[in-house]
Amino acid sequence: TKGRFLMDKRNRENFDSAEANFNKALSIDPNYALAYAGLADCYTINQKGLSQVEAIPIAREYARKALSLDSNLSEALATMSFIQVVFDHNWKEAKKTLEKALALNPNYPLAHIFYGNLLQYSGENTSRGLSEIKKALSLDPLSSAYSWVLGRNYYYSGKYDSAHLQLKKTLILEPNSASAKGFIALT
């Protein structure tokens, strides 16, 4: 939980602390699948300055390890779907993986974020994509990252007033969010 909280801050210092927390959990229990899934997310979100070519294979190995320990772990499935989209460019398989992750745990916000992004960016269903992002934020209303994603996705869908309002809410949660400030400038 602490690792996920730190990761939500979306900066290098907190990512290093998140990674340390996941590794600490693994030193206590080397078969703790959720810690491997957390490490995978550290490398998919990647605040370490690595290229995708360097980071995604590391993330994939951690996600595979998590799934080898628990094949029904929504966190690892969601991460694997992210990899399938951004690195493998296999959106069809990613959608199946996400649907499985959401069926197993409909309360996992990051799966809703990834699913919403997939629906919106593929053009399959922009409205449903935004609804998925809203669902993620309703599950974790204090997440500045999820708030920012909703603002960004409003912007991408041409809903500039909604984007501006949501991004201002993001700055209340995380006043130093460069991403939110950047998209406010765009709106």
Secondary structure, 3 states (H helix, E strand, C coil): CHHHHHHCCCCHHHHHHHHHHHHHHHHHCCCCHHHHHHHHHHHHHCCCCCCHHHHHHHHHHHHHHHHHHCCCCHHHHHHHHHHHHHCCCCHHHHHHHHHHHHHHCCCCHHHHHHHHHHHHHCCCCHHHHHHHHHHHHHHCCCCHHHHHHHHHHHHHCCCHHHHHHHHHHHHHHCCCCHHHHHHHHHC
